[in-house]
Amino acid sequence: LLHFLDVWNQFGEASVRISDAKARRVSCRMLDPSLLSRQLFQRIRGAILMSGTFHPPEMFADILGLDRCLCRRYPSPFPTSNRMVIATKGVSSRFKLRNDTMYRAVADQIAGACRCIPGNVVAFFPSYSFLSSVEGQLATMETGKRMMCERREYGRNEREAIMSSLKDEGGCLLLANISGSFAEGVDFKDNVLSAVLVIGLPISPPSLEGDLLEARLAKKFGRRKASLYTQVYPAISKVLQASGRAIRGERDRAAIVLMDDRYLAPIIRSSFPQEFEITRALDIQEQLS
């Protein structure tokens, strides 16, 4: 308790204090990690920070407070011809558009894609509630595949059972959360997936902490960078992570389908790595056949 109270006001405007009456909880969240990370990097002679999800590297240099650094980008060693990336229109995960009509449209696009894609397909959703709403619509449609769904409470045993079904049956549709284990912690090796469908643009829902973080970054880097750093790039990082589940080796081939009209907007399209070329789907079933 003494430590909590000591930290409560230690970082001033660089942290946010939240009281949640419903959960009966108070919390103190750090908004500016550079207050700690800058001190660490100043004490060492050199450091190498490397990750496939450091996109763009300049953002991480800003967030960590690295004033003197070199940022480098390296393309994937896998042939780009083995991966087709297309974006569809007519559906979106925007909060104001989430209703039964939109869930039905999303389910219809998923079903159409599944009917013309041989092998296993995984569809990643921005939340479990969105997944559940589309699942109900898909249950009434013909997909040509056995449908499996990730649940919030699933543990290691359930995940291994799903992976066994994908490997043994070879014609399944898995609905999963883009922030869950299947998007990050599970290795779909041996080209077990024929396609990855990303449903919507996984921007975090509005929150007090998110608003204060964006305001903090706007003071340091400007309003445009603050919006990119808090909304666009974190969402793109999730999409890249999920898309990478299908291509785990140089011989793997798969289709990546981005189901949201925002992927065709210039600001979103240009924020992806250069080798992640997104083309507009004119006829999704014809292109995937």
VENNOR-V926366 format. One line per field, one symbol per residue. phi: phi as a letter, one per 20 degrees, with the letter a starting at -180 (. if undefined). A space follows every 50 residues. Layout:
phi = ???
//
This chain:
phi = .ffffffgdfdlfeccdcddffelbdbcdfdcfffdffffffedfabddb afdfcefffffffemefdaddcdcfffefffecddcdddncadgffdfbf fffffffffffffffddfnecddddfafffgfffgffffededmceeccf dgefdffffffffffffeembdddebefdeffeceddeemlfdebdddem dffffgbffffffffffffecofffffffecfffffgffffffffeddbf dfcaddddeafffefgffgfefggfeeedfeebgfffef
//
